[in-house]
Amino acid sequence: MAKKKRLKTSSAKETKSKYKFKLNVSKMAAIIVLIIVALVFIVNNCVNNNEPEVKYYTFKKEGELTFTDSLGNTKIKIDLEIADNEYERQLGLMNRKSMAENQGMLFIFPYERMQSFWMRNTLIPLDIMFINTDKEIITIHKNTKTLSTQSYPSTAPALYVVEVVGGFTEMHNIVIGDKIFWIGTKINL
């Protein structure tokens, strides 16, 4: 009888031991699954999101601009995108992968004053021209450095700024004293 009781106790201990082992394996499996899920979450949210998503912009024709010499003789005409509000002036030509030679951006400010531009987030070299209220080019910065916070200031008060691809002013002999005229779909100046 004592032997039967021992067998019964021993069998109960083995069942209990097997049950504990199964429980420990289940707990371990759950912990491993949680660790894997946590690692996947961390990798997806930390490693892949180091850089914010960049929105790239493309040219949108809103007018035409003519460059003339000081006597009014036409040098060249280009298609024009117009930046005539604070948001558009701040965005400018940032995050553009390319721009054609016959395209440019005209910045129109509310009043004439000393202006200064930089190339932060600008992916293409530009020629930057500052223009006074008489629509006369007063400053030209050629082939500006991309992705730079270097300041490119006007040498006198300017009401307008025109940006074109780097090398444009050299190629078309645009010089200080030349003038600009434009027509646009956004404005009528």
C-alpha positions as CSV (number, residue, x, y, z in Angstrom):
1,M,0.0,0.0,0.0
2,A,2.8,2.3,0.8
3,K,4.3,1.4,-2.5
4,K,1.0,2.3,-4.3
5,K,0.9,5.6,-2.5
6,R,4.5,6.4,-3.4
7,L,3.7,5.6,-7.1
8,K,0.6,7.8,-7.0
9,T,2.6,10.6,-5.4
10,S,5.5,10.1,-7.8
11,S,3.1,10.1,-10.7
12,A,1.4,13.3,-9.5
13,K,4.8,15.0,-9.1
14,E,5.8,14.0,-12.6
15,T,2.5,15.4,-14.0
16,K,3.0,18.5,-12.0
17,S,6.6,18.8,-13.2
18,K,5.5,18.3,-16.8
19,Y,2.8,20.9,-16.4
20,K,5.4,23.4,-14.9
21,F,7.7,22.6,-17.8
22,K,5.0,23.2,-20.4
23,L,4.1,26.5,-18.5
24,N,7.7,27.6,-18.6
25,V,8.0,26.8,-22.3
26,S,4.8,28.8,-23.0
27,K,6.0,31.7,-21.0
28,M,9.4,31.7,-22.7
29,A,7.7,31.5,-26.2
30,A,5.5,34.5,-25.2
31,I,8.5,36.5,-24.0
32,I,10.4,35.7,-27.2
33,V,7.4,36.7,-29.4
34,L,7.1,40.0,-27.4
35,I,10.9,40.7,-27.8
36,I,10.6,40.1,-31.6
37,V,7.6,42.4,-31.9
38,A,9.3,45.1,-29.9
39,L,12.5,44.8,-32.0
40,V,10.5,45.1,-35.2
41,F,8.7,48.1,-33.9
42,I,11.9,49.8,-32.8
43,V,13.6,49.1,-36.1
44,N,10.7,50.4,-38.2
45,N,10.2,53.5,-36.1
46,C,13.7,54.5,-35.3
47,V,16.1,53.3,-38.0
48,N,13.8,54.0,-41.0
49,N,12.6,57.4,-39.8
50,N,15.9,59.2,-39.2
51,E,15.2,61.5,-42.1
52,P,11.8,63.1,-42.6
53,E,9.9,62.5,-45.8
54,V,10.9,65.2,-48.3
55,K,8.4,66.6,-50.7
56,Y,9.9,67.5,-54.0
57,Y,8.5,70.3,-56.1
58,T,8.3,70.8,-59.9
59,F,8.0,73.9,-62.0
60,K,4.6,75.5,-62.4
61,K,4.4,78.1,-65.2
62,E,2.6,81.2,-64.0
63,G,3.9,83.8,-66.4
64,E,6.7,84.9,-68.8
65,L,9.7,87.1,-68.0
66,T,11.7,89.1,-70.5
67,F,15.3,90.2,-69.9
68,T,16.3,93.4,-71.8
69,D,19.4,95.5,-72.0
70,S,19.2,99.1,-70.6
71,L,17.9,100.3,-74.0
72,G,15.0,97.9,-74.0
73,N,16.4,95.4,-76.5
74,T,15.3,91.8,-75.7
75,K,18.0,89.4,-74.6
76,I,15.9,86.3,-73.7
77,K,12.5,85.3,-72.5
78,I,11.8,82.6,-69.9
79,D,8.9,80.8,-68.3
80,L,8.1,82.0,-64.8
81,E,6.9,80.8,-61.5
82,I,5.9,83.5,-59.1
83,A,6.4,83.7,-55.4
84,D,4.3,86.6,-54.2
85,N,3.4,85.6,-50.6
86,E,5.4,84.8,-47.5
87,Y,5.1,81.0,-47.8
88,E,6.1,80.9,-51.5
89,R,9.0,83.3,-50.9
90,Q,10.3,81.2,-48.0
91,L,10.0,77.9,-50.0
92,G,11.5,79.4,-53.2
93,L,13.3,76.8,-55.2
94,M,14.1,74.5,-52.3
95,N,13.6,70.7,-52.8
96,R,13.7,70.9,-56.6
97,K,15.7,68.2,-58.3
98,S,16.0,70.1,-61.6
99,M,14.9,73.2,-63.5
100,A,15.1,73.9,-67.2
101,E,17.3,76.7,-68.6
102,N,14.3,78.6,-69.8
103,Q,12.6,78.6,-66.4
104,G,12.9,80.8,-63.4
105,M,11.3,82.1,-60.3
106,L,10.3,85.7,-59.6
107,F,10.0,86.8,-56.0
108,I,7.9,89.8,-55.3
109,F,8.2,91.5,-52.0
110,P,5.7,93.9,-50.4
111,Y,8.3,96.8,-50.3
112,E,11.8,97.6,-51.5
113,R,14.5,97.0,-49.0
114,M,17.9,95.2,-48.6
115,Q,17.2,91.5,-49.4
116,S,19.3,88.4,-48.7
117,F,18.9,84.8,-49.9
118,W,20.5,81.4,-49.0
119,M,20.6,78.0,-50.6
120,R,19.3,75.9,-47.7
121,N,17.6,72.7,-49.1
122,T,18.3,74.0,-52.7
123,L,19.6,71.1,-54.7
124,I,20.6,73.0,-57.9
125,P,23.1,75.8,-58.3
126,L,21.4,79.1,-59.1
127,D,22.1,82.6,-60.4
128,I,20.3,85.1,-58.1
129,M,19.4,88.6,-59.4
130,F,18.2,91.4,-57.2
131,I,16.0,94.0,-58.9
132,N,14.9,97.5,-57.8
133,T,11.5,99.2,-58.2
134,D,12.6,100.4,-61.7
135,K,12.9,96.7,-62.6
136,E,16.6,97.2,-63.1
137,I,19.1,94.4,-62.1
138,I,21.3,95.8,-59.2
139,T,23.1,92.6,-58.0
140,I,23.9,89.3,-59.5
141,H,25.2,86.2,-57.5
142,K,26.4,83.6,-60.0
143,N,26.4,79.8,-59.5
144,T,25.5,79.8,-55.8
145,K,26.6,76.9,-53.6
146,T,23.9,74.3,-53.1
147,L,22.6,73.2,-49.7
148,S,24.3,76.1,-48.0
149,T,23.3,78.7,-45.4
150,Q,25.8,81.2,-46.9
151,S,24.1,84.6,-47.3
152,Y,23.7,86.1,-50.8
153,P,22.7,89.8,-50.1
154,S,21.6,92.6,-52.4
155,T,24.0,95.5,-52.8
156,A,21.1,98.0,-52.7
157,P,17.4,97.9,-51.8
158,A,15.4,95.4,-54.0
159,L,11.7,94.8,-54.6
160,Y,12.2,91.8,-56.8
161,V,14.5,88.8,-57.0
162,V,14.8,86.4,-60.0
163,E,16.4,83.0,-59.6
164,V,17.5,80.9,-62.7
165,V,19.7,77.9,-63.2
166,G,23.4,78.5,-62.5
167,G,25.3,79.8,-65.5
168,F,22.2,81.4,-67.1
169,T,23.4,85.0,-66.7
170,E,26.8,84.2,-68.1
171,M,25.3,82.3,-71.0
172,H,22.9,85.0,-72.0
173,N,25.1,88.0,-71.1
174,I,22.7,89.3,-68.3
175,V,24.5,92.1,-66.5
176,I,23.9,94.7,-63.8
177,G,21.8,97.5,-65.4
178,D,19.7,95.2,-67.5
179,K,15.9,95.2,-67.0
180,I,13.1,92.7,-66.6
181,F,9.5,92.8,-67.7
182,W,6.9,90.1,-67.1
183,I,3.3,89.0,-67.6
184,G,1.8,86.5,-65.2
185,T,-1.4,84.6,-64.5
186,K,-1.2,85.3,-60.8
187,I,-0.6,89.0,-60.9
188,N,-0.8,91.9,-63.3
189,L,2.1,94.3,-62.6
